[in-house]
Amino acid sequence: MQLDKLRVAITGGFGSLGKTTVQAALDAGARVAAIGRGDPPTEGMLRATCIGGVDLADAQQAKKALAAAAEALGGLDALVNIAGTFRYETLAGGSLDTWDLLYRINLRTAVAASQAALEHLPAGGRIINIGAASALKGGAGVGAYTASKSGVMRFTEALAEELKDRDITVNALLPSILDTPPNRADMPNADFTQWVKPQQLADVIVFLLSKHSSAITGALIPVMGRV
């Protein structure tokens, strides 16, 4: 299979995209540890190792969680940083706390998890981050979100350069709007057929995890659907 016995840790593994990616990686033959802040799902994760109750923005918790993932899987070949969140808030009507929150959840978690994974990843390892297409240009009400996701982009490029000599690739995907229940609830009048399905994004993640992507590093890859 495409990811035969690859050992993959996936942060944000209990959310809509996380669960879909966990299943896609398992279906491709990988062994998976799903890491999340909340409790593990009661259904659909039977073939994955689930590590819940983790604040990945805390360096020590991230280190402990990645070590637990490596121990459960017999090592670690790849990390997929999906953990993240969104807030719509204008500066005039908003709070600086929102900027701190989105920095912490969208960027700091990826940095802390990647740092924790480095002691486990071998040559040929993979790190995949989830950025956002909207981070390419800010807009009203999404300043905090796009700033944090822009940080993910620059972090991806910097880490890719840092890890070139270790033969570890680092890439980021920049999706437009994901077709998830929360997004549908927030935008009920939108044309959902134009959005990116979680399975479509998971398929790209599986490709980047595979040996076929070995020449790709430092890339910021738009996954736009029809938006």
Secondary structure, DSSP 8 states (H G I E B T S, - for coil): -TTTT-EEEEETTTSHHHHHHHHHHHHTT-EEEEE-SS---SSS-TTSEEE-S--TTSHHHHHHHHHHHHHHHTS--EEEE---------STT--HHHHHHHIIIIIIHHHHHHHHHTTT--TT-EEEEE--GGGGS--TT-HHHHHHHHHHHHHHHHHHHHTGGGT-EEEEEEES-B--HHHHHH-TTS-GGGSB-HHHHHHHHHHHHSGGGTT--S-EEEE-TT-
